[in-house]
Amino acid sequence: MGKQTISKIPFSGTPEQEAQLRGKIDELKQQPGALMPILQSAQEIYGYLPIEVQKIVAEELNIPLEEVYGVVTFYAQFSLNPKGRYKIGVCLGTACYVKGSQDVFDKVCSCLNIGNGDITEDGRFSLEATRCIGCCGLAPVMTVNDDVYGRLVPEDIPGILAKYQD
């Protein structure tokens, strides 16, 4: 279980998102084991599961907030933090790691002034250390949304990030 930090970006859910979430809860709450599909739907709606969303789920299901939080923090598929418009993943799997991906990861951190699981203050970039993405022949590898960059060295990072500064 990875450490999750609290986001620097304030929660900005809309009334439409909340109505969509409450509708999904109403649709699913009678099913056995409804918490997981409800949380998955909530994350699809909001992109992550901040405490404000977890409170709605807990209240609507009449379960303790601690139970919801426990599930959210146990499963890696759930995030407590928003994702940036550009989601960066740096592979730290074995093949990438032995070819220097930690240095690439560290360079992304220093260029964006964020750490693993964080988002830049402008919401443009978020960063995750990932495991094998199946591009071992291109090690070390980094993704930005659906774009894949391989055979990286730390010096490549500023130029790559500049492509997403629209």
Residue pairs with C-beta under 8 A, 6 or more apart in sequence:
1 73
1 74
1 76
2 76
2 116
2 117
3 117
4 73
4 79
4 80
4 81
4 117
5 81
5 115
5 117
5 118
6 80
6 81
7 48
7 50
7 80
7 81
7 82
7 119
8 118
8 119
8 121
9 81
9 82
9 119
9 121
9 123
11 50
11 51
11 52
13 46
13 50
13 52
13 53
17 45
17 46
18 56
20 45
21 41
21 42
21 45
21 46
21 53
21 56
21 57
22 56
22 60
24 38
24 41
24 42
24 45
25 38
25 56
25 57
25 60
25 61
26 60
28 34
28 37
28 38
28 41
29 38
29 60
29 61
31 37
34 61
35 57
35 61
35 63
35 67
35 68
35 71
36 71
38 57
38 61
39 49
39 57
39 68
39 71
39 72
39 78
40 77
42 49
42 53
42 57
43 49
43 77
43 78
43 79
46 53
47 79
47 82
47 83
48 78
48 79
48 80
48 81
48 82
48 83
49 72
49 78
49 79
49 80
50 80
50 82
51 69
51 80
54 65
54 68
54 69
54 72
55 65
57 68
58 64
58 65
58 67
58 68
61 68
71 78
72 78
72 80
73 80
79 117
81 117
81 118
81 119
81 126
82 119
82 123
82 126
83 119
83 126
84 119
84 120
84 123
84 124
84 125
84 126
85 123
85 124
85 125
86 124
86 125
86 126
86 144
86 145
86 164
87 125
87 126
87 128
87 143
87 144
87 145
88 108
88 125
88 126
88 127
88 128
88 142
88 143
88 144
89 127
89 128
89 129
89 130
89 133
89 142
89 143
90 96
90 101
90 104
90 105
90 108
90 127
90 128
90 129
90 130
90 140
90 141
90 142
91 101
91 130
91 131
91 132
91 133
91 135
91 139
91 140
91 141
91 142
92 101
92 102
92 105
92 129
92 130
92 131
93 101
93 130
93 131
93 132
93 133
93 136
94 132
95 132
95 136
95 139
96 132
96 136
96 139
96 140
96 141
97 140
98 139
99 139
99 140
100 140
100 152
100 153
100 154
101 139
101 140
101 141
101 142
101 152
103 153
103 154
104 140
104 142
104 152
104 153
104 154
104 156
104 157
105 116
105 129
106 154
107 154
107 155
107 157
108 127
108 142
108 157
108 161
109 115
109 116
109 127
111 157
111 158
111 161
112 120
112 125
112 127
112 161
113 120
114 120
114 125
114 126
114 127
115 127
116 127
116 128
116 129
117 126
117 127
117 128
118 126
118 127
119 125
119 126
119 127
120 126
124 164
124 165
125 161
125 164
130 143
133 141
133 143
133 148
135 141
135 148
135 150
137 150
138 148
138 150
138 151
139 150
139 151
140 150
140 151
140 152
141 148
141 149
141 150
141 152
142 148
142 149
142 152
142 157
142 160
143 149
144 160
144 163
144 164
149 156
149 160
